[in-house]
Amino acid sequence: MKLLILIMTVWNIITFLMMGLDKMKAKADRRRISEKTLLMSAFVMGGIGIAVGAAVFHHKTRKLVFKIGIPLALIANAAVIYGLIYFNIV
């Protein structure tokens, strides 16, 4: 259980930093992290990092795909965590 919490914490820090990096790249007009990669990262248990990163960096907050995708990723993440706990997998 502790290992899972550690892994998820590190992963969410990484996804948070991905949002910040993409915002920096956008401002510098450099090659960006694809929206597909950001959303996939959110759905692969990185929803909290992406959501907090979007809020902190004011990044991707107007895009409809993120307005819908981030809450869905958070719900999916919560469902996975609930399932792991409910079925005593962790």
Backbone as a chain_set.jsonl record, in Angstrom:
{"seq": "MKLLILIMTVWNIITFLMMGLDKMKAKADRRRISEKTLLMSAFVMGGIGIAVGAAVFHHKTRKLVFKIGIPLALIANAAVIYGLIYFNIV", "coords": {"N": [[0.829, -1.192, 0.0], [1.907, 1.247, 0.865], [3.937, 1.528, -0.998], [2.468, 1.801, -3.355], [1.178, 4.262, -2.868], [3.418, 5.927, -2.771], [4.403, 5.628, -5.407], [2.219, 6.643, -6.877], [2.183, 9.264, -5.93], [4.667, 10.268, -6.83], [4.25, 9.961, -9.601], [2.093, 11.735, -10.015], [3.321, 14.138, -9.371], [5.097, 14.26, -11.482], [3.255, 14.448, -13.647], [2.092, 16.898, -13.027], [4.326, 18.561, -13.345], [4.686, 18.162, -16.067], [2.563, 19.623, -17.155], [3.36, 22.209, -16.425], [5.787, 22.388, -17.834], [4.842, 22.155, -20.473], [3.36, 24.506, -20.625], [5.415, 26.402, -20.368], [6.813, 25.832, -22.731], [4.876, 26.538, -24.564], [4.703, 29.303, -24.215], [7.251, 30.008, -25.078], [7.121, 29.384, -27.687], [7.889, 26.817, -28.588], [8.431, 23.314, -29.449], [5.8, 21.28, -28.361], [4.26, 19.318, -25.684], [2.105, 16.782, -26.567], [-1.496, 17.049, -26.651], [-2.8, 14.655, -26.481], [-0.919, 13.053, -25.134], [-0.816, 14.383, -22.657], [-3.475, 14.057, -21.732], [-3.655, 11.254, -21.724], [-1.775, 10.675, -19.796], [-3.092, 11.696, -17.593], [-5.246, 9.915, -17.379], [-3.917, 7.603, -16.77], [-3.614, 7.267, -13.963], [-2.724, 9.823, -13.271], [-4.334, 11.973, -12.846], [-4.767, 13.864, -10.762], [-2.381, 15.343, -10.682], [-2.367, 16.471, -13.274], [-4.749, 17.952, -13.176], [-4.262, 19.764, -11.045], [-1.996, 20.992, -12.078], [-3.08, 22.211, -14.376], [-4.714, 24.108, -13.166], [-2.901, 25.626, -11.568], [-0.988, 26.539, -13.44], [-2.614, 27.762, -15.225], [-3.324, 26.489, -17.621], [-4.491, 24.971, -20.52], [-7.101, 25.27, -19.75], [-9.269, 26.292, -21.085], [-9.847, 24.645, -23.175], [-12.143, 22.44, -24.532], [-11.856, 19.643, -24.623], [-10.189, 19.191, -22.476], [-11.665, 20.291, -20.409], [-13.625, 18.423, -20.166], [-12.189, 16.009, -20.194], [-10.295, 16.029, -18.018], [-11.905, 16.003, -15.568], [-13.157, 13.503, -16.052], [-10.933, 11.813, -16.048], [-10.138, 12.094, -13.391], [-12.333, 10.927, -12.104], [-12.144, 8.315, -13.13], [-9.623, 7.612, -12.078], [-10.213, 7.7, -9.317], [-12.1, 5.643, -9.218], [-10.528, 3.414, -9.833], [-8.769, 3.392, -7.655], [-10.647, 3.025, -5.583], [-11.607, 0.49, -6.325], [-9.27, -1.066, -6.029], [-8.89, -0.9, -3.274], [-11.38, -1.837, -2.312], [-11.479, -4.485, -3.26], [-9.411, -5.534, -1.879], [-6.831, -5.514, -3.014], [-4.643, -3.983, -2.67]], "CA": [[0.0, 0.0, 0.0], [2.791, 2.402, 0.943], [4.637, 1.637, -2.282], [1.507, 2.338, -4.314], [1.004, 5.684, -2.56], [4.65, 6.587, -3.197], [4.44, 5.632, -6.872], [1.196, 7.572, -7.367], [2.622, 10.623, -5.589], [5.726, 10.633, -7.776], [3.646, 10.088, -10.93], [1.302, 12.962, -10.065], [4.282, 15.247, -9.43], [5.582, 14.278, -12.87], [2.211, 14.98, -14.532], [2.003, 18.317, -12.699], [5.456, 19.211, -14.007], [4.431, 18.124, -17.519], [1.708, 20.773, -17.478], [4.197, 23.403, -16.323], [6.725, 22.368, -18.956], [4.109, 22.457, -21.7], [3.026, 25.928, -20.574], [6.655, 27.123, -20.687], [7.085, 25.638, -24.151], [3.877, 27.311, -25.31], [5.109, 30.713, -24.15], [8.493, 30.17, -25.829], [6.836, 28.949, -29.058], [8.704, 25.637, -28.854], [7.703, 22.06, -29.636], [5.011, 21.06, -27.153], [3.782, 17.992, -25.31], [0.812, 16.661, -27.238], [-2.691, 16.964, -25.808], [-3.054, 13.228, -26.3], [-0.006, 12.591, -24.09], [-1.248, 14.958, -21.382], [-4.707, 13.394, -21.291], [-3.362, 9.847, -21.422], [-1.089, 10.693, -18.501], [-4.121, 11.914, -16.576], [-6.043, 8.697, -17.226], [-3.064, 6.554, -16.206], [-3.464, 7.599, -12.554], [-2.087, 11.123, -13.078], [-5.386, 12.98, -12.925], [-4.6, 14.933, -9.78], [-1.272, 16.18, -11.138], [-2.797, 17.234, -14.448], [-5.772, 18.913, -12.744], [-3.616, 20.824, -10.265], [-1.14, 21.711, -13.024], [-3.937, 23.069, -15.207], [-5.171, 25.224, -12.338], [-1.766, 26.445, -11.145], [-0.334, 27.169, -14.585], [-3.671, 28.304, -16.096], [-2.974, 25.864, -18.891], [-5.484, 24.067, -21.117], [-8.358, 25.397, -19.007], [-10.355, 26.697, -21.986], [-10.065, 23.604, -24.184], [-13.27, 21.568, -24.181], [-11.395, 18.271, -24.386], [-9.635, 19.151, -21.124], [-12.767, 20.559, -19.482], [-14.33, 17.146, -20.0], [-11.231, 14.928, -19.97], [-9.685, 16.024, -16.683], [-12.832, 15.421, -14.574], [-13.332, 12.071, -16.324], [-9.722, 11.129, -15.58], [-10.202, 12.059, -11.926], [-13.342, 9.921, -11.744], [-11.559, 7.005, -13.446], [-8.575, 7.371, -11.08], [-10.88, 7.397, -8.05], [-12.729, 4.328, -9.347], [-9.466, 2.408, -9.746], [-8.321, 3.354, -6.255], [-11.725, 2.396, -4.829], [-11.605, -0.938, -6.661], [-8.104, -1.695, -5.408], [-9.134, -0.988, -1.834], [-12.569, -2.668, -2.08], [-11.179, -5.892, -3.506], [-8.223, -5.865, -1.078], [-5.683, -5.784, -3.895], [-3.485, -3.29, -2.067]], "C": [[0.87, 1.25, 0.0], [3.535, 2.622, -0.367], [3.719, 2.232, -3.342], [1.3, 3.835, -4.103], [2.231, 6.467, -3.021], [4.708, 6.711, -4.719], [3.427, 6.644, -7.426], [1.566, 9.023, -7.068], [3.68, 11.103, -6.575], [5.131, 10.85, -9.167], [2.833, 11.382, -11.05], [2.182, 14.211, -10.026], [4.807, 15.379, -10.851], [4.518, 14.871, -13.796], [1.979, 16.463, -14.278], [3.11, 19.089, -13.418], [5.317, 19.198, -15.534], [3.569, 19.307, -17.95], [2.505, 22.072, -17.426], [5.172, 23.507, -17.476], [6.029, 22.723, -20.259], [3.726, 23.929, -21.76], [4.26, 26.775, -20.923], [6.982, 27.033, -22.17], [6.118, 26.443, -25.002], [4.273, 28.779, -25.344], [6.349, 30.991, -24.996], [8.335, 29.771, -27.295], [7.748, 27.797, -29.486], [7.82, 24.423, -29.034], [7.08, 21.638, -28.311], [4.752, 19.585, -26.893], [2.375, 17.872, -25.887], [-0.335, 16.567, -26.233], [-3.014, 15.515, -25.499], [-2.188, 12.664, -25.168], [-0.43, 13.11, -22.719], [-2.493, 14.263, -20.861], [-4.48, 11.926, -20.939], [-2.671, 9.742, -20.062], [-2.08, 10.88, -17.361], [-4.909, 10.63, -16.322], [-5.239, 7.541, -16.642], [-2.631, 6.992, -14.809], [-2.732, 8.915, -12.289], [-3.073, 12.268, -13.095], [-5.211, 14.145, -11.969], [-3.491, 15.886, -10.224], [-1.648, 17.046, -12.318], [-3.803, 18.301, -14.037], [-5.149, 20.078, -11.974], [-2.708, 21.651, -11.17], [-1.929, 22.65, -13.913], [-4.371, 24.304, -14.427], [-4.018, 26.172, -11.989], [-1.162, 27.221, -12.311], [-1.33, 27.837, -15.539], [-3.469, 27.797, -17.526], [-4.039, 24.859, -19.297], [-6.844, 24.172, -20.429], [-9.533, 25.784, -19.896], [-10.711, 25.622, -23.013], [-11.135, 22.63, -23.703], [-12.807, 20.153, -23.855], [-10.793, 18.138, -22.988], [-10.7, 19.45, -20.081], [-13.55, 19.286, -19.186], [-13.357, 16.042, -19.57], [-10.65, 14.87, -18.574], [-10.653, 15.505, -15.617], [-13.073, 13.927, -14.802], [-12.125, 11.27, -15.849], [-9.72, 11.025, -14.062], [-11.196, 11.011, -11.44], [-12.794, 8.518, -11.986], [-10.478, 6.648, -12.432], [-9.191, 6.969, -9.748], [-11.514, 6.01, -8.086], [-11.689, 3.212, -9.236], [-8.988, 2.272, -8.302], [-9.373, 2.666, -5.385], [-11.731, 0.889, -5.07], [-10.446, -1.678, -6.021], [-8.309, -1.898, -3.909], [-10.289, -1.96, -1.548], [-12.26, -4.154, -2.235], [-9.887, -6.351, -2.806], [-7.017, -6.226, -1.935], [-4.441, -5.085, -3.36], [-3.543, -3.378, -0.565]], "O": [[0.622, 2.192, -0.752], [3.739, 3.758, -0.793], [4.145, 3.07, -4.136], [1.252, 4.593, -5.071], [2.1, 7.547, -3.597], [5.026, 7.775, -5.25], [3.745, 7.409, -8.337], [1.288, 9.912, -7.873], [3.594, 12.216, -7.094], [5.473, 11.822, -9.839], [2.885, 12.05, -12.083], [1.815, 15.239, -10.595], [4.946, 16.489, -11.365], [4.836, 15.708, -14.642], [1.698, 17.211, -15.214], [2.864, 20.134, -14.021], [5.779, 20.117, -16.211], [3.819, 19.919, -18.989], [2.343, 22.938, -18.286], [5.367, 24.586, -18.036], [6.555, 23.497, -21.059], [3.762, 24.536, -22.83], [4.161, 27.743, -21.677], [7.377, 28.019, -22.792], [6.498, 26.973, -26.046], [4.187, 29.425, -26.388], [6.488, 32.074, -25.565], [9.3, 29.813, -28.058], [8.301, 27.796, -30.586], [6.612, 24.481, -28.804], [7.741, 21.638, -27.273], [4.985, 18.728, -27.745], [1.55, 18.768, -25.71], [-0.167, 16.073, -25.117], [-3.448, 15.185, -24.395], [-2.67, 11.889, -24.341], [-0.408, 12.369, -21.736], [-2.565, 13.917, -19.682], [-5.046, 11.419, -19.971], [-2.95, 8.833, -19.28], [-1.925, 10.292, -16.291], [-5.204, 10.298, -15.173], [-5.811, 6.605, -16.083], [-1.44, 7.077, -14.511], [-2.179, 9.108, -11.206], [-2.692, 13.414, -13.333], [-5.478, 15.292, -12.33], [-3.652, 17.104, -10.147], [-1.294, 18.224, -12.366], [-3.72, 19.439, -14.5], [-5.472, 21.24, -12.226], [-2.655, 22.874, -11.045], [-1.492, 23.77, -14.176], [-4.391, 25.411, -14.964], [-4.159, 27.39, -12.106], [-0.861, 28.409, -12.189], [-0.927, 28.414, -16.549], [-3.447, 28.565, -18.489], [-4.435, 24.002, -18.506], [-7.654, 23.249, -20.521], [-10.685, 25.617, -19.495], [-11.765, 25.692, -23.646], [-11.042, 22.072, -22.61], [-13.309, 19.534, -22.918], [-10.882, 17.071, -22.381], [-10.642, 18.914, -18.975], [-14.07, 19.103, -18.085], [-13.667, 15.241, -18.688], [-10.522, 13.789, -18.0], [-10.269, 14.644, -14.826], [-13.181, 13.166, -13.839], [-12.278, 10.174, -15.309], [-9.346, 9.992, -13.507], [-10.929, 10.293, -10.476], [-12.959, 7.632, -11.147], [-10.415, 5.508, -11.972], [-8.746, 6.009, -9.119], [-11.471, 5.281, -7.094], [-11.945, 2.181, -8.614], [-8.825, 1.161, -7.796], [-9.039, 1.826, -4.551], [-11.847, 0.105, -4.128], [-10.615, -2.792, -5.525], [-7.946, -2.935, -3.352], [-10.19, -2.802, -0.655], [-12.718, -4.979, -1.444], [-9.349, -7.416, -3.106], [-6.27, -7.147, -1.605], [-3.32, -5.546, -3.575], [-2.661, -2.858, 0.119]]}, "num_chains": 1, "name": "protein.A"}
